[in-house]
Amino acid sequence: MRLISTMAVAMMALSLQAPDIAGTWKGSMDTQMGMVETTITIQAGEALAGKVKVAEFEAKIENGKREGNKISFEINIEQGKLLYEGTVSGDEMKLIVTGTTGNKYPMTCKRQK
């Protein structure tokens, strides 16, 4: 019985650490090509899945990872792979986007209501 109680407490603690990130998030980043609008749509569920629309390109989220409030994922567009890494707090997502040439761009996204 004690083992079951300990496991239940541990599972509750883990669920409290991972914020709900499902929904549509919008932001923009200043790149060498100017401001680029981005929409990230994350599906509800344990896995970090969904899609990203960046400028005129749209791609499925791949290699999505969540650990507490930290997230990371990739997308593949015509020009190559983009890597997104950052944190989520409430309705704000702060990301560093690594572009296809290795340049890094900060981006803050807000959850749309």
Secondary structure, 3 states (H helix, E strand, C coil): CHHHHHHHHHHHHHHHHCCCCCEEEEEEEEECCEEEEEEEEECCCCCCCEEEEECCEEEECEEEEEECCEEEEEEEECCEEEEEEEEEECCEEEEEEECCCCCEEEEEEEECC
